[in-house]
Amino acid sequence: MSYEAIIGLEIHLQLLSESKLFTAAPTTYGKAPNSNVLPLDMAFPGAMPVLNKKCVISAIRMVNALHMELDRLIRFDRKNYFYSDLAKGYQLTQFYHPIGKSGHLAINVNDGIKIIRINHLHMEEDSAKQIHVGNKTLLDFNRSGMGLIEIVTDPDIGNGKEARIFLEDIRDIAVSLGVSNGRLQEGSMRVDVNVSLMVNGVNGEIVELKNLNGFKNVEKAINSEIKRQKEIVSSGKSVKPETRRYDEDKNVTVFMRKKNTKIDYKYFQDATIAPIRISQELIDEALSYKPKKKISLDFLLPETLDEINNDSYLSHLFTLLKEEDLATLKVSNFVLTRVRNEIKRHGSDNLLQVEEELIKLLHLYEDSDLTYKQASIIYKQLLETRDSVATLIDKNNFNDDYDNKELSSIIDEILVKYKSAVYDYKAGKNKALNYLLGQIYKETNNKVDSLKIKDLLLMKLEEK
């Protein structure tokens, strides 16, 4: 028997925009459930959609980057189905008239070039998020109405490696063009995979793989599914059309549900959004955007550089740091701890508001005018108050310092006061050292460089 894997991808990218596809509701990640909503997002009667210009610009950029034909007349259709996360009972999408058609992307595979055809690219809105708690299902409408583009390939991919490379290239393009942040962990990039096996020239049934997280898992899941289908066919049985998920621990795909019938979504053109003609001025505006150059710093690990380049705000910030001669190991470590944590928890909106002051703070930290602890305190207060760095430094009274004699005396007092912590440190409990350091920081009001304190403390502990 001759086997050939036939693989197609359906990729959803969440568009970078301050507001949703059809409403002015904010898109900030990580906010309290049901706080980023307006009437249309929850299907209130009478609420009307207004198309977001920035989302259209992002779609045009991606259409151009993927060598697609641009449909200059925007039209939306209703995809009708009932599900608890779709309050309106339909999804606004572009079924009949996608904004982009007949494209391709060349990928590097095994030291050669392979062309992957792209069937179409369309805009659509996201649904709400279901949260299952015990026997209850809660709904968070923050995601409802988020702007998406869906990229659908032709079945030109032959194995998991090709799929992974294609997805990585798509994400790189989207991030460099400011189209999406491409964060899989936030759901900003999602992919479904259709896998079938051609046996002796005859196409087999399609199996859909869903809920895949991470490009490496996509590669493993596809290869595992190809292996599974080969074993079924080799035993004389036939592959059934179904939806499966990937079990990372066992490296196998697992049955989810059958796909015996095709759902009829009864598409029809939406009447609340009149057809919109894309002007040449809008196309010129979209294509005038210059792709971001990749950040390259010798002292950072390749995986850290990948994270920076795949995050729209981090790549933007590091570009600024290079322009300000602040792209040093010292500043990079501060950014990759303090700033990255803020992005993970609350997104980048707040950071954009304090960016100018953040650069001033990092200059002071790089020049050792502020210790790491002091810079961290100012950074936290900067996000909370949006006061200037100079004002916050005055408020915290960071201008005074301790000479070595005063500092030595304070450490001696701490060691006497917390004898049990000294004993624990001597017994090999490293947490005790951090405890002692914390007490010294508190006593000195964080006015002394943390490395200076640690060196002196360790010296005194050795003498004990």
C-alpha positions as CSV (number, residue, x, y, z in Angstrom):
1,M,0.0,0.0,0.0
2,S,1.1,3.6,-0.7
3,Y,0.2,6.2,1.9
4,E,0.1,10.0,1.7
5,A,-1.0,12.3,4.5
6,I,-3.3,15.1,3.4
7,I,-3.4,17.9,6.0
8,G,-5.2,21.3,6.0
9,L,-5.2,24.0,8.7
10,E,-7.8,26.4,10.0
11,I,-6.0,29.2,12.0
12,H,-7.7,31.8,14.1
13,L,-5.8,35.0,14.9
14,Q,-7.1,37.6,17.4
15,L,-6.6,41.0,15.9
16,L,-4.7,43.7,17.8
17,S,-7.1,46.5,18.5
18,E,-8.2,48.5,21.5
19,S,-11.8,47.7,20.8
20,K,-13.8,44.8,19.5
21,L,-14.8,44.1,15.9
22,F,-18.3,45.7,16.0
23,T,-18.4,47.6,19.4
24,A,-16.2,50.0,21.3
25,A,-15.8,47.5,24.2
26,P,-12.2,47.2,25.3
27,T,-10.1,44.1,24.5
28,T,-7.8,44.2,27.5
29,Y,-6.7,40.7,28.5
30,G,-7.1,39.4,32.0
31,K,-9.9,41.7,33.2
32,A,-12.7,40.6,35.6
33,P,-15.3,38.4,33.8
34,N,-18.0,40.3,32.0
35,S,-16.3,43.7,32.5
36,N,-15.3,44.3,28.8
37,V,-18.8,44.2,27.4
38,L,-21.3,46.5,25.7
39,P,-25.0,45.7,24.8
40,L,-24.2,44.1,21.4
41,D,-21.7,41.7,22.9
42,M,-24.5,40.3,25.0
43,A,-27.1,40.4,22.3
44,F,-29.3,43.1,23.9
45,P,-32.2,44.0,21.6
46,G,-31.7,47.0,19.3
47,A,-27.9,47.0,19.6
48,M,-26.3,47.6,16.2
49,P,-22.8,46.7,14.9
50,V,-20.3,49.3,13.7
51,L,-17.2,47.8,11.9
52,N,-13.8,48.5,13.4
53,K,-11.5,50.2,10.9
54,K,-8.3,49.0,12.6
55,C,-9.4,45.4,12.3
56,V,-10.0,45.9,8.5
57,I,-6.6,47.4,8.2
58,S,-5.0,44.4,9.9
59,A,-6.9,42.0,7.7
60,I,-5.7,43.9,4.6
61,R,-2.1,43.7,5.8
62,M,-2.4,39.9,6.2
63,V,-4.1,39.4,2.9
64,N,-1.2,41.3,1.2
65,A,1.5,39.4,3.1
66,L,0.0,36.1,2.0
67,H,-0.2,37.1,-1.7
68,M,-4.0,36.9,-1.7
69,E,-6.6,38.5,-3.9
70,L,-8.3,41.3,-1.9
71,D,-12.1,41.6,-2.2
72,R,-12.6,45.4,-2.1
73,L,-16.3,45.1,-1.1
74,I,-16.7,44.0,2.6
75,R,-19.8,42.0,3.3
76,F,-20.7,40.0,6.4
77,D,-22.9,36.9,6.8
78,R,-24.7,35.3,9.7
79,K,-23.6,31.8,10.7
80,N,-26.7,30.5,12.5
81,Y,-26.4,28.0,15.4
82,F,-27.5,27.8,19.0
83,Y,-24.9,27.4,21.7
84,S,-24.6,29.0,25.2
85,D,-21.5,31.0,24.4
86,L,-23.2,32.7,21.4
87,A,-25.9,34.9,22.8
88,K,-27.2,36.3,19.5
89,G,-27.8,32.8,18.1
90,Y,-25.5,33.6,15.2
91,Q,-22.0,34.6,14.5
92,L,-21.0,37.5,12.1
93,T,-18.5,36.1,9.6
94,Q,-17.6,36.3,5.9
95,F,-18.8,33.1,4.4
96,Y,-19.7,34.1,0.9
97,H,-17.3,36.9,0.4
98,P,-14.0,36.5,2.4
99,I,-11.8,39.5,2.3
100,G,-8.9,37.5,0.9
101,K,-8.8,34.5,-1.6
102,S,-6.3,32.3,-3.4
103,G,-3.0,33.0,-1.6
104,H,0.1,31.1,-0.7
105,L,3.1,31.0,1.6
106,A,6.5,29.5,0.9
107,I,8.1,27.6,3.8
108,N,11.6,26.2,4.2
109,V,11.4,22.4,4.7
110,N,14.4,20.1,4.6
111,D,16.7,22.7,2.9
112,G,14.1,23.2,0.2
113,I,11.0,25.4,-0.5
114,K,7.5,24.2,-0.4
115,I,4.5,26.3,-1.4
116,I,1.4,26.0,0.8
117,R,-1.7,27.3,-0.9
118,I,-4.2,29.4,1.2
119,N,-7.8,29.0,0.2
120,H,-9.1,32.1,1.9
121,L,-8.9,34.5,4.8
122,H,-12.0,36.1,6.4
123,M,-12.9,38.3,9.3
124,E,-15.3,37.2,12.0
125,E,-16.2,37.8,15.7
126,D,-15.3,35.5,18.5
127,S,-17.8,33.9,20.9
128,A,-17.9,34.1,24.7
129,K,-15.9,31.8,26.9
130,Q,-17.4,28.9,28.8
131,I,-16.1,28.1,32.3
132,H,-17.1,24.8,33.7
133,V,-17.4,24.7,37.5
134,G,-18.7,21.4,38.9
135,N,-22.0,20.7,37.3
136,K,-22.5,24.4,36.3
137,T,-21.3,26.3,33.2
138,L,-20.4,30.0,33.7
139,L,-20.2,32.5,30.8
140,D,-17.6,35.3,30.4
141,F,-18.5,37.7,27.6
142,N,-15.2,39.6,27.6
143,R,-14.1,37.6,24.6
144,S,-17.5,37.9,22.8
145,G,-17.2,40.1,19.7
146,M,-13.4,40.1,19.6
147,G,-12.1,40.6,16.1
148,L,-10.6,37.5,14.5
149,I,-9.2,36.5,11.1
150,E,-9.4,32.9,10.1
151,I,-6.9,31.6,7.6
152,V,-7.9,28.4,5.8
153,T,-5.2,26.5,3.9
154,D,-5.6,24.0,1.0
155,P,-4.6,20.4,2.0
156,D,-1.0,20.9,0.9
157,I,0.7,19.9,4.1
158,G,2.3,16.5,4.3
159,N,3.4,16.0,8.0
160,G,3.6,17.5,11.4
161,K,6.9,19.3,10.8
162,E,5.5,21.2,7.8
163,A,2.5,22.2,9.8
164,R,4.6,23.5,12.6
165,I,6.9,25.5,10.3
166,F,3.9,27.0,8.5
167,L,2.2,28.0,11.8
168,E,5.4,29.6,13.1
169,D,5.8,31.6,9.9
170,I,2.2,32.8,10.1
171,R,2.7,33.9,13.7
172,D,5.9,35.7,12.8
173,I,4.2,37.6,9.9
174,A,1.2,38.5,12.1
175,V,3.4,39.8,15.0
176,S,5.8,41.7,12.7
177,L,2.9,43.5,11.0
178,G,1.2,44.4,14.2
179,V,-1.8,42.2,13.2
180,S,-1.9,40.0,16.3
181,N,0.3,39.2,19.3
182,G,0.0,35.5,18.4
183,R,0.0,34.3,22.1
184,L,-1.3,30.8,22.2
185,Q,-1.4,30.8,26.0
186,E,-4.0,33.6,25.8
187,G,-6.0,32.1,23.0
188,S,-4.9,34.8,20.6
189,M,-3.8,32.2,18.1
190,R,-5.8,28.9,17.8
191,V,-5.5,26.1,15.2
192,D,-7.7,23.2,14.1
193,V,-6.1,20.5,11.9
194,N,-7.8,18.3,9.3
195,V,-6.0,15.0,8.7
196,S,-6.8,12.3,6.2
197,L,-4.8,9.5,4.5
198,M,-4.7,8.9,0.8
199,V,-4.3,5.1,0.3
200,N,-3.3,3.9,-3.2
201,G,-4.5,7.2,-4.6
202,V,-7.9,7.2,-2.9
203,N,-8.7,9.9,-0.3
204,G,-9.8,8.7,3.1
205,E,-12.1,10.3,5.7
206,I,-11.1,13.5,7.4
207,V,-10.4,13.5,11.1
208,E,-10.3,16.9,12.9
209,L,-7.9,17.6,15.7
210,K,-8.9,20.3,18.1
211,N,-7.8,22.1,21.3
212,L,-4.1,22.0,20.3
213,N,-1.8,24.2,22.4
214,G,1.7,24.9,21.2
215,F,3.3,24.4,17.8
216,K,5.3,21.4,19.0
217,N,2.1,19.7,20.1
218,V,0.6,20.4,16.7
219,E,3.5,18.5,15.1
220,K,3.3,15.6,17.5
221,A,-0.5,15.3,17.3
222,I,-0.4,15.2,13.5
223,N,2.3,12.6,13.3
224,S,0.5,10.5,16.0
225,E,-2.8,10.7,14.0
226,I,-1.1,9.8,10.8
227,K,0.4,6.7,12.6
228,R,-3.0,5.8,14.0
229,Q,-4.7,6.0,10.6
230,K,-2.0,3.9,8.9
231,E,-2.5,1.2,11.6
232,I,-6.3,1.2,11.0
233,V,-6.0,0.9,7.3
234,S,-3.2,-1.7,7.4
235,S,-5.5,-3.9,9.6
236,G,-8.2,-3.8,6.9
237,K,-10.5,-1.4,8.7
238,S,-11.6,2.1,7.6
239,V,-11.0,5.4,9.3
240,K,-14.1,7.1,10.7
241,P,-14.8,10.8,10.4
242,E,-14.6,12.2,13.9
243,T,-13.1,15.0,16.1
244,R,-10.2,14.1,18.3
245,R,-7.9,15.8,20.8
246,Y,-4.2,15.2,21.6
247,D,-3.1,13.6,24.9
248,E,0.4,15.0,25.4
249,D,1.4,12.6,28.1
250,K,0.6,9.5,26.1
251,N,1.4,11.0,22.7
252,V,-1.8,9.8,21.2
253,T,-5.0,11.4,19.8
254,V,-8.2,10.7,21.8
255,F,-11.8,10.5,20.5
256,M,-14.1,13.4,21.3
257,R,-17.2,13.0,19.1
258,K,-18.4,11.6,15.8
259,K,-18.8,13.7,12.6
260,N,-21.4,11.7,10.7
261,T,-23.4,14.7,9.4
262,K,-22.3,18.1,8.2
263,I,-24.0,21.0,10.2
264,D,-26.1,23.3,8.1
265,Y,-25.5,26.8,9.4
266,K,-28.0,28.4,7.0
267,Y,-25.7,31.3,6.1
268,F,-27.3,34.4,4.8
269,Q,-26.0,38.0,4.3
270,D,-26.4,40.2,7.4
271,A,-28.7,43.1,6.9
272,T,-27.4,45.3,9.7
273,I,-24.0,45.9,8.1
274,A,-24.3,47.5,4.6
275,P,-21.6,46.5,2.1
276,I,-18.5,48.7,2.6
277,R,-16.2,49.5,-0.3
278,I,-12.5,49.6,0.6
279,S,-11.0,52.8,-0.7
280,Q,-7.5,53.0,-2.2
281,E,-6.6,55.4,0.6
282,L,-7.4,52.7,3.2
283,I,-5.3,50.1,1.3
284,D,-2.4,52.6,1.2
285,E,-2.7,53.3,4.9
286,A,-2.7,49.6,5.7
287,L,0.3,48.8,3.5
288,S,2.3,51.8,4.6
289,Y,3.1,49.9,7.9
290,K,6.7,48.9,8.1
291,P,7.3,45.4,9.6
292,K,9.1,45.3,12.9
293,K,12.7,44.1,12.7
294,K,13.6,41.2,14.9
295,I,15.4,42.0,18.2
296,S,18.8,40.4,18.5
297,L,20.8,40.5,21.7
298,D,23.9,38.3,22.2
299,F,23.4,37.9,26.0
300,L,19.9,36.5,25.8
301,L,19.0,32.9,25.2
302,P,17.3,32.0,21.8
303,E,14.1,31.0,23.5
304,T,14.0,34.4,25.3
305,L,14.6,36.3,22.1
306,D,11.8,34.3,20.5
307,E,9.4,35.3,23.3
308,I,10.4,39.0,22.9
309,N,9.9,38.9,19.1
310,N,6.6,37.1,19.3
311,D,5.2,39.6,21.8
312,S,4.1,42.8,20.1
313,Y,4.7,45.0,23.2
314,L,8.0,43.4,24.3
315,S,9.4,43.7,20.8
316,H,8.3,47.4,20.7
317,L,9.8,48.1,24.2
318,F,13.1,46.5,23.3
319,T,13.2,48.5,20.1
320,L,12.9,51.6,22.3
321,L,15.6,50.3,24.7
322,K,18.0,49.9,21.8
323,E,17.3,53.4,20.6
324,E,18.0,54.7,24.2
325,D,21.2,52.6,24.6
326,L,19.4,50.7,27.4
327,A,19.4,47.2,25.8
328,T,21.8,45.9,28.5
329,L,21.8,42.7,30.5
330,K,20.9,44.6,33.6
331,V,17.9,46.4,32.1
332,S,16.8,43.4,30.1
333,N,16.6,41.3,33.3
334,F,14.5,43.9,34.9
335,V,12.1,44.1,31.9
336,L,11.9,40.3,31.6
337,T,10.8,40.0,35.2
338,R,8.8,43.1,36.2
339,V,7.4,44.2,32.9
340,R,6.7,40.8,31.5
341,N,4.7,39.9,34.6
342,E,2.6,43.0,34.1
343,I,1.9,41.9,30.5
344,K,0.9,38.4,31.6
345,R,-1.5,39.7,34.3
346,H,-3.0,42.8,32.7
347,G,-1.9,43.1,29.1
348,S,0.1,46.1,27.8
349,D,-2.5,48.9,27.8
350,N,-1.3,50.3,31.2
351,L,2.3,50.1,30.1
352,L,1.6,52.2,27.0
353,Q,0.3,54.9,29.2
354,V,3.5,55.1,31.3
355,E,6.1,54.3,28.7
356,E,7.9,57.6,28.7
357,E,8.3,57.5,32.5
358,L,9.3,53.8,32.4
359,I,12.2,54.7,30.1
360,K,13.3,57.4,32.6
361,L,13.1,54.8,35.4
362,L,15.2,52.4,33.4
363,H,17.9,55.1,32.7
364,L,18.2,55.7,36.5
365,Y,18.4,52.0,37.2
366,E,21.0,51.4,34.5
367,D,23.1,54.3,35.9
368,S,22.8,52.7,39.4
369,D,21.0,55.8,40.7
370,L,18.3,53.3,41.9
371,T,18.7,49.8,43.2
372,Y,16.7,46.9,41.8
373,K,14.4,47.0,44.9
374,Q,13.9,50.8,44.6
375,A,13.3,50.6,40.8
376,S,10.7,47.8,41.5
377,I,8.9,49.9,44.0
378,I,8.8,53.0,41.7
379,Y,7.7,50.8,38.8
380,K,4.8,49.4,40.8
381,Q,3.7,52.8,42.0
382,L,4.1,54.2,38.4
383,L,1.5,51.7,37.1
384,E,-0.8,52.5,40.0
385,T,-0.6,56.3,40.1
386,R,0.9,57.3,36.8
387,D,2.8,60.0,38.7
388,S,6.2,61.0,37.3
389,V,9.3,59.0,38.3
390,A,10.8,62.2,39.9
391,T,7.7,62.7,42.0
392,L,7.7,59.1,43.2
393,I,11.4,59.2,44.1
394,D,10.7,62.3,46.2
395,K,7.7,60.6,47.9
396,N,9.8,57.5,48.7
397,N,12.8,59.6,50.0
398,F,15.3,57.5,48.0
399,N,17.9,60.2,48.0
400,D,19.6,59.3,51.4
401,D,21.9,56.4,51.8
402,Y,23.8,54.6,54.5
403,D,27.6,54.5,54.8
404,N,29.2,51.1,55.4
405,K,29.6,51.7,59.1
406,E,25.9,52.4,59.6
407,L,24.9,49.5,57.4
408,S,27.2,47.1,59.3
409,S,25.7,48.2,62.6
410,I,22.2,47.6,61.3
411,I,23.1,44.1,60.0
412,D,24.7,43.2,63.4
413,E,21.4,44.2,65.2
414,I,19.3,42.1,62.8
415,L,21.6,39.1,63.3
416,V,21.2,39.4,67.1
417,K,17.4,40.0,66.9
418,Y,16.8,37.0,64.6
419,K,19.1,34.4,65.9
420,S,16.8,31.5,64.9
421,A,17.1,32.6,61.2
422,V,20.9,32.6,61.5
423,Y,20.8,29.1,63.0
424,D,18.5,28.0,60.2
425,Y,20.9,29.4,57.5
426,K,23.8,27.6,59.1
427,A,21.7,24.4,59.0
428,G,21.4,24.8,55.2
429,K,18.0,26.4,55.0
430,N,18.5,29.0,52.2
431,K,15.1,30.6,52.8
432,A,16.5,32.0,56.0
433,L,18.9,34.1,54.1
434,N,16.0,35.7,52.2
435,Y,14.2,36.3,55.5
436,L,17.2,38.1,56.9
437,L,17.7,40.2,53.8
438,G,14.0,41.2,54.0
439,Q,14.4,42.4,57.5
440,I,17.5,44.5,56.5
441,Y,15.6,46.0,53.5
442,K,12.8,47.0,55.8
443,E,15.1,48.5,58.3
444,T,16.9,50.6,55.7
445,N,13.7,51.6,53.9
446,N,15.1,50.0,50.7
447,K,17.6,52.8,50.3
448,V,20.7,50.5,49.9
449,D,21.7,48.5,46.9
450,S,20.5,44.9,47.5
451,L,23.8,43.4,46.2
452,K,25.8,45.5,48.7
453,I,23.6,44.3,51.5
454,K,23.8,40.7,50.5
455,D,27.6,40.7,50.2
456,L,28.0,42.3,53.7
457,L,25.4,39.9,55.2
458,L,27.1,36.8,53.8
459,M,30.5,38.0,55.1
460,K,29.1,38.5,58.6
461,L,27.3,35.1,58.5
462,E,30.6,33.4,57.6
463,E,32.1,35.0,60.7
464,K,29.4,33.5,62.9
